[in-house]
Amino acid sequence: MTKLQWGVIAAALALFLTLYLGCDRKPKEISSLDQSRALATESTDVQALISEARGALAPAQSAEVLALEEELAAALDDSTKLRLNKALSSAWYSLEEPSVAGYYAQAVAELAGTAESWSIAGTTYTICIQRSEEARKREFCTGRAVQAFESAISLAPDDMANRVNLALVYTANPPADNPMKGILMLRELNQEAPDNVLVLNALGRLAIRTGQFGRAVERLSQALNAEPQNPTTVCLLAQAYEGQGDEAQAAVFAERCRSLTD
């Protein structure tokens, strides 16, 4: 991706929008078995996704991607491979193929070996989950997002965003055998860090999504007390009050939202 696109996605990590826990800092929900299962049960092959995406490109777009792929295939050193994988991730993201963009972002993470690069890969796959209407693509991106955020957590166990983001993967595409998994993960995080704004905002957003506007106001008001100028909190409160039917408060927070985001 371009530096701007990579920066935007990196900034979005705090919203997943998305580590740390006691002793060995490995959350109870996360295990090597979970990670292995995520990849072993992939519903589609990544090369099939890339092939399908290529087939939908216009000639000029296809030529740009092909040139980068050929250059990557000939690359010998890791720095060149890193640059070209970033370029391919950027190209596919711009072409609105986040599943393929995620694949190349993951290649970047495998080369860079940093928590940030794994977080970016996880966020890119999460965007795929949110945007895709194909079940097989959503399942593919879910498994890869889980792997990416787990990798980020293992490298930066004190970063809350990745644990929140991992939980949000499960809320975006809940496991059939455990549909409450993501919500329960967020509740556990809330118990561990009751005043953490990332967690409270995530719970508030989910409450709005499910029509629990009073609960959303409660969560978000707590977040507001911790960070009065947090734009995400303020903007979500505008939605929560609107859903609750409190037009006066909704207008107040909508205006504050505009002033913080303009």
PyMOL commands that set and color helices and strands:
alter all, ss='L'
color gray80, all
select helices_A, chain A and resi 3-12+32-40+46-55+59-74+78-94+98-112+115-131+135-155+160-172+181-192+197-209+213-226+231-244+247-261
alter helices_A, ss='H'
color red, helices_A
deselect
rebuild
show_as cartoon
